[in-house]
C-alpha cells in the first residue's frame, strides 16, 4: 500500500511517498520516497532502525552526519549512490540543495539478514554498503528506469526478499520477528512504526545479551528505551497533553528524569521539541 503527499509553495516542489512492504513484515517497516527542489536541513531523531538511502538522478550536495558540529564537514555526500546507516540512538543531520531518493527503513536485524553484518557495527554510523556493491549498479539502473514510486518500492521489496531467502540463519530470524508489534499508526496516517517484542524469548541471560548485540546492535533495555522515546515523541507532536502528564504516564520518575532521557536521544528538551517545525513525520525537524 502506498501513500503520498505533495506540497507546492511558489516554485518549490516537494513530494513524499510511503509504501508498506507486506512481504517483509518484521524486517522492513516502510519504504519511502522523497523529492525536493528546495535547499533544506533536517534533524531526524533516532528510531532504533537500520536505513539504506538510494540517491536518484537530480540529487545534489547531500550530506549526512550524526553530529551537528561536523555536519557538512564529515557527512557522507551524494558521490556515493547509496548510504547504509543505523538510526539507533542518536539524531541524524541531513542537508541538501536538491534531493530525489528512495529509503528503506528496516528493523536492526536486517543488518545480519540482508547485509551480513552484526547489528552493533551499524550503531549510529553511516557507511557505503560494500557488502552489496556488485548489486548497486543493478539497483540504481532499475530505480532510475522504473516509471513511478510504487514500482520502485516493489522492486526494492523483491530485491530484499531475495536476499533474505538466501540468509543461512533464516529460521532464527523468523523466530525473532514472529512477535512484531505495530506501536504507532504513523503521522498523518503515512508511516507506521513497529518494534520487536522479545519479552518472552527463553534464552539464558548471557545468550540473550549476545543475541541482542548481534541482532539489535544495542541491549534490549536500550531498544525498549528508544521505543519509549518514540512513543513520547509522537504524543508531544500530535497532542496538547501537558509534558508533565506525558512524563508520568510513560513511566518517568519526574520531569527532570524525563528531560534528561529525552535530551539524550534528541539533543533538545521536550519543550523545545514541541515548539519545533516538523516535516513529514514527528521525528523530522526543520533546521
C-alpha positions in Angstrom: 0.0 0.0 0.0 1.4 3.4 -1.0 0.6 6.8 0.4 1.8 10.2 -0.8 1.8 13.8 0.0 2.7 16.7 -2.4 3.4 20.3 -1.5 3.9 23.2 -3.8 5.0 26.6 -2.4 5.7 29.1 -5.2 8.1 27.3 -7.5 9.2 24.9 -4.8 8.0 21.3 -5.2 8.1 18.5 -2.6 6.8 15.0 -2.8 6.7 12.3 -0.1 5.6 8.7 -0.6 5.4 5.7 1.7 4.9 2.0 0.9 4.3 -0.8 3.4 6.1 -4.0 2.1 3.8 -6.8 3.2 6.3 -9.4 2.1 8.9 -8.1 4.5 6.8 -7.8 7.7 9.1 -7.8 10.7 12.1 -6.9 8.6 11.2 -3.7 6.8 9.0 -1.2 8.4 8.4 1.1 5.4 9.9 2.1 2.0 9.8 5.8 1.4 10.5 8.2 -1.4 11.3 11.9 -1.2 11.8 14.6 -3.7 12.5 18.3 -3.0 14.0 21.0 -5.2 14.4 23.4 -2.3 17.7 23.6 -0.2 16.9 22.2 3.2 18.5 21.0 6.5 16.8 18.4 8.8 17.5 16.8 12.1 16.0 13.2 12.1 15.5 11.8 15.6 16.6 8.2 16.3 14.2 5.3 15.7 16.3 2.2 16.6 16.2 1.2 12.9 18.7 0.5 10.1 18.2 2.5 6.9 19.5 2.4 3.4 19.1 5.5 1.2 19.4 5.4 -2.6 20.1 8.8 -4.3 18.4 9.2 -7.7 19.1 11.5 -10.6 18.8 15.2 -9.7 20.2 15.0 -6.2 22.9 17.5 -5.4 25.1 18.5 -2.4 23.6 15.9 0.0 25.2 15.4 3.4 24.5 13.0 6.3 26.1 13.2 9.7 25.4 12.0 13.3 26.9 15.2 14.7 25.6 18.7 14.3 29.0 20.2 14.8 30.5 18.3 11.9 27.6 18.5 9.6 28.7 19.5 6.1 32.3 18.7 7.0 32.4 14.9 7.6 29.0 13.9 6.3 28.6 11.4 3.6 28.0 13.1 0.2 25.9 12.1 -2.8 29.0 10.9 -4.7 28.0 7.6 -3.2 24.9 6.2 -4.9 23.6 4.9 -1.6 24.3 5.1 2.1 23.6 2.5 4.8 23.2 3.9 8.3 21.9 3.0 11.8 19.5 5.4 13.4 19.8 3.6 16.7 20.3 6.1 19.5 21.5 9.4 18.0 19.9 12.1 15.7 20.9 12.2 12.1 21.6 15.5 10.4 20.7 15.7 6.7 21.2 18.6 4.3 20.9 19.0 0.6 20.4 21.5 -2.2 18.1 19.2 -4.1 17.2 15.6 -3.4 15.4 12.7 -5.1 15.8 9.5 -3.1 14.4 6.2 -2.0 14.9 5.0 1.6 14.2 1.6 3.2 13.6 1.7 6.9 14.4 -1.7 8.5 14.5 -3.4 11.8 18.1 -3.7 13.0 18.0 -7.4 12.5 18.3 -6.6 8.7 22.0 -5.8 9.3 22.6 -9.6 9.6 19.7 -10.9 7.5 20.2 -8.6 4.5 23.8 -7.2 4.7 25.6 -9.9 6.7 26.8 -7.6 9.4 26.3 -7.9 13.2 24.0 -5.0 14.1 26.4 -3.5 16.7 28.7 -2.5 13.8 25.9 -0.2 12.5 25.1 1.6 15.7 24.9 5.4 14.9 27.3 5.1 11.9 26.9 5.6 8.2 28.8 3.5 5.6 28.9 2.7 1.9 27.1 -0.7 1.7 30.2 -2.6 0.4 28.5 -5.9 1.0 26.1 -5.4 -1.9 28.5 -3.3 -4.1 28.1 -5.7 -7.0 24.3 -5.2 -6.9 24.3 -1.4 -6.6 24.6 -0.7 -10.4 21.7 -3.1 -11.0 19.6 -1.5 -8.2 20.3 2.1 -9.4 19.5 1.2 -13.1 16.2 -0.2 -12.1 15.3 2.7 -9.7 16.1 5.2 -12.5 14.1 3.4 -15.2 11.0 2.4 -13.3 8.1 4.8 -14.0 6.8 5.7 -10.5 7.4 5.4 -6.8 5.2 2.3 -6.3 7.2 0.3 -8.9 10.5 1.4 -7.4 9.3 0.4 -3.9 8.1 -3.0 -5.1 11.4 -3.6 -6.8 13.3 -2.9 -3.6 10.8 -5.1 -1.7 11.5 -8.0 -4.0 15.3 -7.5 -4.0 15.4 -7.5 -0.2 13.1 -10.6 -0.1 15.5 -12.5 -2.3 18.5 -11.5 -0.1 16.6 -12.7 3.0 15.7 -16.0 1.4 19.4 -16.7 0.9 20.2 -15.9 4.5 21.7 -19.0 6.2 20.1 -18.2 9.6 16.6 -17.8 8.2 15.0 -20.0 10.9 16.5 -18.0 13.7 15.4 -14.7 12.0 11.8 -16.0 11.6 11.8 -16.8 15.3 13.0 -13.3 16.3 10.4 -11.5 14.1 7.4 -13.6 14.9 6.3 -11.2 17.7 6.4 -7.8 15.9 4.1 -5.2 17.2 2.7 -2.1 15.4 3.2 0.5 18.1 2.1 3.7 16.3 -0.1 4.2 13.2 2.1 7.0 12.0 2.0 10.7 11.4 -1.0 11.8 9.3 -1.6 8.1 8.6 1.5 7.8 6.5 4.3 5.9 8.3 3.5 3.1 10.8 6.0 2.2 13.5 6.8 -1.3 14.7 9.0 -2.9 17.3 10.2 -6.4 18.0 8.8 -8.0 21.2 11.3 -10.3 22.7 9.9 -10.3 26.3 9.2 -14.0 26.2 12.2 -15.4 24.4 13.6 -18.2 26.6 17.4 -18.0 26.5 20.0 -17.7 29.2 20.9 -14.2 30.2 24.4 -14.4 28.5 22.9 -15.9 25.3 20.2 -13.2 25.2 22.8 -10.5 25.7 24.8 -11.8 22.7 21.6 -12.2 20.7 20.7 -8.5 21.3 24.2 -7.3 20.5 24.3 -9.2 17.1 20.7 -8.6 16.0 19.7 -5.3 17.6 23.0 -3.6 18.0 22.2 -2.4 21.5 20.9 -4.1 24.7 17.2 -5.0 24.8 16.7 -2.3 27.6 18.2 0.3 25.2 16.0 -0.9 22.4 12.9 -0.6 24.6 14.1 2.8 25.7 14.3 4.1 22.1 10.7 3.0 21.5 9.6 4.6 24.8 11.2 7.8 23.4 9.4 7.3 20.1 6.0 6.9 21.9 6.6 10.1 23.8 7.8 11.9 20.7 4.5 11.1 18.9 2.5 12.2 21.9 4.2 15.6 22.1 4.0 16.2 18.4 0.3 15.2 17.9 -1.4 16.1 21.1 -1.8 19.0 23.5 -1.2 16.9 26.6 0.9 18.7 29.2 4.5 17.5 29.2 4.3 16.6 32.9 1.4 14.3 32.2 3.2 12.7 29.3 6.2 12.1 31.5 4.3 10.4 34.4 2.1 8.3 32.0 5.1 6.9 30.3 6.9 5.8 33.5 9.4 8.6 34.0 10.2 9.3 37.7 9.8 13.1 37.4 10.1 15.9 34.9 13.9 16.1 35.4 14.3 12.4 34.6 12.0 12.9 31.5 14.0 15.9 30.3 17.4 14.0 30.7 16.2 10.9 28.8 14.5 12.9 26.0 17.6 15.1 25.5 19.9 12.0 25.4 18.1 10.8 22.3 17.3 14.2 20.7 19.9 16.8 21.7 16.9 19.0 22.8 14.4 19.3 25.6 10.8 18.1 25.2 9.6 21.8 25.4 11.9 22.8 22.5 10.8 19.8 20.5 7.1 20.8 20.9 7.9 24.3 19.5 10.0 22.9 16.6 8.8 22.9 13.0 8.3 19.3 11.8 8.5 17.8 8.3 7.0 14.6 7.0 6.8 12.9 10.5 7.2 13.8 14.2 10.9 12.7 14.1 12.0 15.1 11.3 12.8 18.7 12.4 13.4 21.6 10.1 16.6 23.4 11.0 
